[in-house]
């Protein structure tokens, strides 16, 4: 989200503005997954200790890659922005070397009684376990046996992995802005379920099945177009093989299921977790004003 465009807080938190940001991230995520899909599975880069001798690092190649890249990004103040969340614990990253920008206050920030919402560990897990095997060549036949596909492009594959993970993290944690926008539209609807914590009721208030259904259709269409082949004149190349036509440069079913089974549910978890702490440190007088708005 561009916080320095001079836009008012109300504009930045409008659902239309947030929705446009999320739609743009769909494009980003699909294109990055297509880039990752050109390399083999390369399971070795996800195995802890596989590069212990080279790195003197007990984690995986990808975890080391994340740490090194996020260390640089932390120096450039990336994680001072409210829509960015590091996979590496912040206390292990360096401080910014340039002064943080003065950004508008868009999210509720109570005292440090509750840690910032961060589900990156769950994003990393489903990406490695579910997404990468679904979009890459995982096995090949050698001497009559199936062996794991490994093309040795560990640096290139991990670079694409980090880019996908960062985009997924931004998309999922955008749920906090969605929650704040919906809360401010009708705080009196949310307050009773926050004061008497009811995650299921809060999830019901923010869930729009029709919107989610349209998202999945839009996503499948985008993946089909972006993952297709075109000739020199820009015309779509017809593929005779139905399976190959459905897959294109990337498996369409994996993209859709990623959103349906992981991105949407995780975003909802972020939204609910944020709402459960939305009244932390809020004066009782303000809560009463919000509740009076229900009968005004």
C-alpha positions, 0 to 999 in steps of 0.5 A: 500500500502506498502510504505516502501518496497524500491520500486521507486515512479514510481513503486508504481504509476504504474497502474499494481501495483495499480491494484494488490492492488485493487484486493487484497482489493476485497478479503479482502472486500468479506471475511469481509462481510462474517464475518459480515453476520454471525450476525443479522442486529442489527439495534439498533447499527446504531441508534443515542442515542440508547446507550446514558445511557451506553456511555453518547454519543449522536451518534450511537453505531457504531459511538462510536466504530469508534471513540474509535478504530480510536483513538487507530489507530491514536496513532499508526500513521495509519492516517499519511499514504496517503492511510488511511482516518479516519471516525472521524474528525482528529482534534478529534483524538489524535496525534501519540505517535511514530514518523511518518515514512518518506514516499515517496511523491506519491500524489500532496499536495497543500497548505491547500486551499482545504481539503483532499479528503474524502468521508467516510461520504458517505461510512458510509451512503450507508454501513448502509442503503444498504449493512448491510440490504442486507447481514444480516437477517433483520426480523423474524416472531414472533407471526405472525408479522415481527420483526427486527432481533437482536441477541444482538451481538453488539460488534462483529457486530460493530467490523466487521462493522469497519473492512469492513468500513476501507477496503472500505475506503482504496479501494475507496480513492485509486482512488487518486493514480489511478488519479495521475498515469493517470495524469502523463502518459499524463498530457496534456490530463488533464490540459485543463479540470482542468484549465477550470474545466470540471468534465465530461471530466475528468471522461471520461478520467479515465473511462474504461467501459471494465475494470469495466465490468471485475471487476464485473464478477471477483467479482461475481465469487470470492463471489460465491467461497468464500461464498460457502461451502466445505466438509472435503476434500475441495470439493464444496458442491452442494446445491439443492435449487437454491436460497440458492446456489446463496446466499451461505454465503452471497448474491452475488447480494448485493456484485456486486451491492455494487461495481456497484452502490457505490464503482465504482461511489464513486471511480470515484468521488474521482478521479475527485475531486483529479484531479480538484485540481491537478494543485493547487500551481503548477508553470506555468512553470511546466504546460507549460513543461507538455503541450509541451510534447503533441507536443514533 
